[in-house]
Amino acid sequence: MPGIARVYQHVTPKMEQRVSDVLEARWDGSLLALDANERETLVGLLPHLGPVIADSEGNQAA
């Protein structure tokens, strides 16, 4: 887009990690906000998310 070329060239590895951490926390929070039926439906559509959801639930309990 004109006017914003090269605006983000100054992003440091630490900044990239922070963005990644925040996005992961948002994802985990989204999964945990689902009720049991919603989680079951999601896993039915995307079976590979079963272990991801179980891991998020385990991390919440810890």
C-alpha positions as CSV (number, residue, x, y, z in Angstrom):
1,M,0.0,0.0,0.0
2,P,1.3,3.4,-0.9
3,G,2.6,5.3,2.1
4,I,3.3,2.4,4.4
5,A,6.0,0.5,2.6
6,R,8.7,-0.6,4.9
7,V,6.9,0.7,8.0
8,Y,7.5,-2.6,9.8
9,Q,11.1,-3.2,9.0
10,H,12.1,-2.2,12.5
11,V,10.4,-5.1,14.2
12,T,12.8,-7.0,16.5
13,P,12.8,-10.7,17.4
14,K,11.6,-9.7,20.9
15,M,8.6,-7.9,19.4
16,E,7.8,-10.8,17.1
17,Q,7.8,-13.2,20.1
18,R,5.6,-10.8,22.1
19,V,3.0,-10.7,19.2
20,S,3.2,-14.5,19.0
21,D,2.7,-14.9,22.7
22,V,-0.3,-12.6,22.8
23,L,-2.0,-14.3,19.8
24,E,-1.4,-17.7,21.4
25,A,-3.0,-16.5,24.7
26,R,-6.0,-15.1,22.7
27,W,-6.4,-18.5,20.9
28,D,-6.2,-20.4,24.2
29,G,-8.7,-18.1,25.8
30,S,-11.1,-18.5,22.8
31,L,-10.9,-22.3,23.2
32,L,-11.5,-22.1,26.9
33,A,-14.5,-19.8,26.4
34,L,-16.4,-22.5,24.5
35,D,-18.8,-24.6,26.4
36,A,-18.5,-28.4,26.2
37,N,-21.0,-28.8,23.3
38,E,-19.2,-26.1,21.3
39,R,-15.8,-27.8,21.9
40,E,-17.3,-31.2,20.9
41,T,-18.7,-29.6,17.7
42,L,-15.4,-28.0,16.9
43,V,-13.4,-31.2,17.4
44,G,-16.0,-33.0,15.2
45,L,-15.2,-30.6,12.4
46,L,-11.5,-30.3,13.1
47,P,-10.3,-33.5,14.9
48,H,-6.7,-32.4,15.1
49,L,-7.8,-29.7,17.6
50,G,-8.8,-32.3,20.2
51,P,-5.3,-32.5,21.7
52,V,-4.9,-28.7,21.4
53,I,-8.1,-28.2,23.4
54,A,-7.1,-30.8,26.0
55,D,-3.7,-29.1,26.4
56,S,-5.4,-25.7,26.9
57,E,-7.7,-27.2,29.5
58,G,-4.7,-28.8,31.2
59,N,-2.8,-25.6,31.3
60,Q,-5.8,-23.8,32.8
61,A,-6.0,-26.3,35.6
62,A,-2.3,-25.9,36.4
